[in-house]
């Protein structure tokens, strides 16, 4: 599974867990190769046993990453809308698979 959100976070899975990742742009540094500078990578920030916990983790990280209360409210509302839309799609997909 690979669920990417507009806010720079995504949830991927392996055989055991849900992994929350955050989009990051590679910056110049002492050990950074010049061809990697500016590339977009995803950094693992949490390992979760359930999808619900992974989604809650993203919400918590959003709150910690943002300074203003109004910005936090906007970001959380946007995330909630994305999660609701994905949940509806998953329910439709499950019903479709059950019928076939």
Wavefront OBJ file of the C-alpha trace (Angstrom):
o trace
v 0.000 0.000 0.000
v 1.169 3.501 -0.777
v -1.062 6.418 0.286
v 0.345 9.864 -0.464
v -1.166 13.029 1.032
v -0.943 16.560 -0.366
v 0.738 17.811 2.806
v 4.008 15.977 2.098
v 3.324 12.849 4.127
v 2.644 9.339 2.944
v 1.958 5.919 4.411
v 3.615 2.835 2.940
v 3.501 -0.729 4.149
v 5.765 -3.681 4.358
v 4.733 -7.159 5.483
v 4.584 -6.153 9.161
v 3.744 -2.472 9.603
v 2.590 0.880 8.303
v 5.431 3.347 7.790
v 4.774 7.103 7.922
v 7.132 9.043 5.681
v 7.687 12.762 5.140
v 8.731 14.372 1.861
v 12.064 16.132 2.062
v 14.280 17.973 -0.439
v 17.960 17.011 -0.248
v 20.044 19.995 0.869
v 23.742 20.609 0.313
v 25.894 19.218 3.075
v 29.376 17.887 3.764
v 28.537 14.286 2.771
v 25.877 15.076 0.136
v 26.693 14.162 -3.452
v 26.154 17.123 -5.786
v 23.844 15.108 -8.087
v 21.449 14.471 -5.156
v 20.993 18.133 -4.149
v 17.417 19.211 -4.840
v 16.060 15.674 -5.223
v 12.851 14.816 -3.395
v 13.117 11.871 -1.002
v 10.846 10.413 1.667
v 12.220 10.005 5.178
v 10.751 7.394 7.552
v 9.403 9.144 10.653
v 7.178 6.528 12.332
v 6.532 2.802 12.314
v 2.919 1.951 13.217
v 1.081 -1.318 13.776
v -2.268 -0.052 12.372
v -3.381 2.301 9.627
v -5.482 4.229 12.150
v -2.406 4.914 14.298
v -0.392 5.937 11.206
v -3.075 8.469 10.230
v -3.219 9.852 13.775
v 0.570 10.172 13.706
v 0.377 12.310 10.568
v -2.150 14.579 12.300
v 0.129 14.941 15.313
v 3.145 15.701 13.125
v 1.158 18.376 11.271
v 0.350 20.082 14.557
v 3.996 20.020 15.624
v 5.280 21.264 12.243
v 2.986 24.311 12.023
v 3.292 27.446 14.156
v -0.055 29.278 13.877
v -3.357 27.924 15.219
v -5.262 28.931 12.083
v -2.732 27.115 9.889
v -3.050 24.003 12.082
v -6.833 24.059 11.703
v -6.590 24.402 7.919
v -4.029 21.586 7.637
v -6.038 19.218 9.850
v -9.272 19.941 7.981
v -7.537 19.260 4.681
v -6.095 15.992 6.009
v -9.500 14.938 7.346
v -11.087 15.528 3.926
v -8.408 13.436 2.214
v -8.816 10.588 4.717
v -12.615 10.660 4.325
v -12.327 10.528 0.535
v -9.869 7.629 0.685
v -12.076 5.756 3.154
v -15.040 6.067 0.780
v -12.918 4.781 -2.113
v -11.747 1.818 -0.044
v -15.339 0.961 0.912
v -16.418 1.055 -2.740
v -13.467 -1.125 -3.722
v -14.256 -3.668 -0.985
v -17.920 -3.833 -2.049
v -16.892 -4.249 -5.700
v -14.493 -7.091 -4.820
v -17.129 -8.808 -2.646
v -19.644 -8.742 -5.520
v -17.205 -10.341 -7.981
l 1 2 3 4 5 6 7 8 9 10 11 12 13 14 15 16 17 18 19 20 21 22 23 24 25 26 27 28 29 30 31 32 33 34 35 36 37 38 39 40 41 42 43 44 45 46 47 48 49 50 51 52 53 54 55 56 57 58 59 60 61 62 63 64 65 66 67 68 69 70 71 72 73 74 75 76 77 78 79 80 81 82 83 84 85 86 87 88 89 90 91 92 93 94 95 96 97 98 99 100
